[in-house]
């Protein structure tokens, strides 16, 4: 007798449930005792501390104020910390929701070190990004590269299917205790990271 398998549950967009379940404060709900937030690095974490600020635009260029992002990166030595603990000085995983008023999200972390791919080839330093937003059935994946890693970016570009432009990176400068970071724009019709849209804090 042939077994009839249950049909696959259809995919659906993230909708408001992303914020209700994963960004409680953004949804106006009380936070849990332990939350995975947008600060990957504690002040005592080793490495160059950076702050990344960004916005998300849809394919028509409209600002999306209710997007949700997840980040996965190596530490400053190029090692992934696979066990998330709030007491760690650095965790490789973090989350950020856009601010509804401005559409901006931000990430507090350290600049990642070089990681080798499965073939043992060094990759340019990068932060992996998963993007959840209305109208997207399956999250989008992209990466943040760094403009001041010109040599590493150029070497890694030879392994990529499409030409890698150095303008698709972020620039971080330290002036005393002041960090200057350009605004990172992620466009759903493609990835747009424009250092000319810079903002300072």
Phi and psi in degrees as a GROMACS rama.xvg file:
@    title "Ramachandran Plot"
@    xaxis  label "Phi"
@    yaxis  label "Psi"
@TYPE xy
-78.4278  130.986  UNK-2
-82.0044  136.346  UNK-3
-95.9775  117.434  UNK-4
-80.1936  148.99  UNK-5
-69.205  142.539  UNK-6
-68.1914  153.165  UNK-7
-66.517  139.317  UNK-8
-66.969  127.248  UNK-9
-65.306  148.036  UNK-10
-75.4095  158.721  UNK-11
-149.233  164.18  UNK-12
-71.385  162.085  UNK-13
-63.2216  -41.8149  UNK-14
61.1098  -158.512  UNK-15
-75.9463  -11.6873  UNK-16
-69.8793  -23.9297  UNK-17
-59.4019  -48.1488  UNK-18
-71.0922  -39.5249  UNK-19
-62.3191  -38.3169  UNK-20
-92.5051  -29.9152  UNK-21
-121.523  -17.1352  UNK-22
-132.206  68.2227  UNK-23
-59.4462  -42.223  UNK-24
-62.7411  -39.0956  UNK-25
-64.732  -32.0137  UNK-26
-86.0099  0.0981145  UNK-27
82.3286  18.4208  UNK-28
-105.151  155.7  UNK-29
-63.6319  141.455  UNK-30
-79.2478  155.33  UNK-31
-76.628  170.694  UNK-32
-63.2823  -37.512  UNK-33
-121.984  120.682  UNK-34
-125.295  144.479  UNK-35
-92.1763  111.494  UNK-36
-116.299  -161.855  UNK-37
-94.9944  11.5553  UNK-38
-109.362  100.762  UNK-39
-81.9351  -27.9791  UNK-40
-118.186  128.706  UNK-41
-78.0905  162.684  UNK-42
-55.7262  -29.6315  UNK-43
-86.2492  -0.764532  UNK-44
-64.3065  140.909  UNK-45
-71.2749  149.614  UNK-46
112.555  -179.996  UNK-47
-85.245  114.83  UNK-48
-77.5109  134.213  UNK-49
-134.355  158.264  UNK-50
-125.324  123.913  UNK-51
-110.496  128.303  UNK-52
-119.506  138.857  UNK-53
-151.839  172.366  UNK-54
-136.79  160.804  UNK-55
-120.691  132.754  UNK-56
-120.005  146.243  UNK-57
-81.7079  -179.513  UNK-58
-63.2916  -18.2779  UNK-59
-93.8764  3.56138  UNK-60
84.6242  11.0219  UNK-61
-87.538  137.965  UNK-62
-66.8865  131.343  UNK-63
-101.866  116.201  UNK-64
-94.8053  -1.3389  UNK-65
-127.532  33.1393  UNK-66
-84.1044  164.578  UNK-67
-139.058  134.637  UNK-68
-127.688  146.53  UNK-69
-121.374  145.115  UNK-70
-126.651  143.764  UNK-71
-142.939  120.45  UNK-72
-150.988  162.659  UNK-73
-81.5609  163.593  UNK-74
-79.4873  -173.235  UNK-75
-67.4354  -16.6381  UNK-76
-95.6386  1.64967  UNK-77
85.3046  20.9729  UNK-78
-113.023  135.662  UNK-79
-84.4143  131.475  UNK-80
-91.5057  105.206  UNK-81
-85.2443  -10.2276  UNK-82
-113.007  115.644  UNK-83
-82.2047  123.051  UNK-84
-138.825  134.242  UNK-85
-63.6763  -26.3233  UNK-86
-82.5174  -6.49375  UNK-87
-64.137  145.227  UNK-88
-73.0206  -23.8881  UNK-89
-144.907  135.787  UNK-90
-121.687  140.955  UNK-91
-78.4233  -11.5078  UNK-92
-118.675  140.237  UNK-93
-155.562  167.849  UNK-94
-136.538  151.933  UNK-95
-149.216  137.399  UNK-96
-106.901  146.421  UNK-97
-69.2628  148.848  UNK-98
-77.7175  126.487  UNK-99
-60.5284  -33.8254  UNK-100
-71.0095  -44.4447  UNK-101
-106.27  -18.1895  UNK-102
77.9258  6.61021  UNK-103
-90.8323  147.648  UNK-104
-125.085  159.993  UNK-105
-145.282  154.87  UNK-106
-133.246  130.766  UNK-107
-110.767  117.824  UNK-108
-156.021  -166.584  UNK-109
-117.581  154.331  UNK-110
-65.713  125.917  UNK-111
-72.1265  151.849  UNK-112
-84.6324  -178.982  UNK-113
-75.251  133.991  UNK-114
-118.952  142.075  UNK-115
-90.6652  145.016  UNK-116
-80.8824  -174.882  UNK-117
-61.6869  -25.2392  UNK-118
-88.2562  2.41336  UNK-119
84.0649  10.167  UNK-120
-90.7679  129.028  UNK-121
-62.93  135.785  UNK-122
-103.217  152.51  UNK-123
-63.0456  145.212  UNK-124
-54.1484  136.628  UNK-125
-159.175  162.343  UNK-126
-118.465  125.854  UNK-127
-80.2807  139.127  UNK-128
-129.402  131.741  UNK-129
-113.278  130.556  UNK-130
-115.444  126.771  UNK-131
-115.346  133.61  UNK-132
-161.361  163.585  UNK-133
-59.8852  141.886  UNK-134
86.5217  -2.69714  UNK-135
-110.894  118.89  UNK-136
-77.1453  -37.9947  UNK-137
-125.273  133.862  UNK-138
-55.8567  148.192  UNK-139
-90.7799  148.176  UNK-140
-117.997  135.559  UNK-141
-151.352  -176.772  UNK-142
-137.815  153.07  UNK-143
-105.418  124.011  UNK-144
-109.11  169.889  UNK-145
-117.766  128.045  UNK-146
-66.4254  -26.8542  UNK-147
-83.7919  8.35673  UNK-148
-107.619  50.8846  UNK-149
-58.3152  -44.0509  UNK-150
-65.4783  -45.2603  UNK-151
-66.9116  -39.1507  UNK-152
-64.089  -43.2236  UNK-153
-65.143  -39.186  UNK-154
-67.948  -39.0483  UNK-155
-76.2805  -24.4341  UNK-156
-60.1663  -28.6339  UNK-157
-65.2821  -20.2596  UNK-158
-95.305  -5.42051  UNK-159
-93.306  148.556  UNK-160
-68.1592  -33.2046  UNK-161
-117.543  151.847  UNK-162
-56.6087  138.762  UNK-163
-103.197  118.511  UNK-164
-92.3091  134.247  UNK-165
-65.8736  -18.926  UNK-166
-69.8399  -15.1113  UNK-167
-84.8159  56.5618  UNK-168
-148.507  -179.529  UNK-169
-119.673  152.055  UNK-170
-114.937  130.659  UNK-171
-125.574  127.063  UNK-172
-125.954  148.141  UNK-173
-115.934  122.579  UNK-174
-117.94  91.6609  UNK-175
66.7565  -121.012  UNK-176
-99.4247  9.48811  UNK-177
-99.0037  129.965  UNK-178
-104.143  135.405  UNK-179
-115.664  119.567  UNK-180
-132.597  132.933  UNK-181
-69.5304  156.324  UNK-182
-74.9846  128.559  UNK-183
-93.9444  120.469  UNK-184
-109.634  125.757  UNK-185
-107.994  118.017  UNK-186
-101.852  128.556  UNK-187
-67.8797  -20.988  UNK-188
-83.6244  6.8513  UNK-189
160.427  -174.646  UNK-190
-111.792  125.266  UNK-191
-124.753  113.888  UNK-192
-122.012  102.784  UNK-193
-111.742  104.45  UNK-194
-63.3117  -15.4464  UNK-195
-76.0856  -19.2611  UNK-196
-86.5678  56.8801  UNK-197
-84.7401  145.088  UNK-198
-131.974  150.393  UNK-199
-116.957  158.692  UNK-200
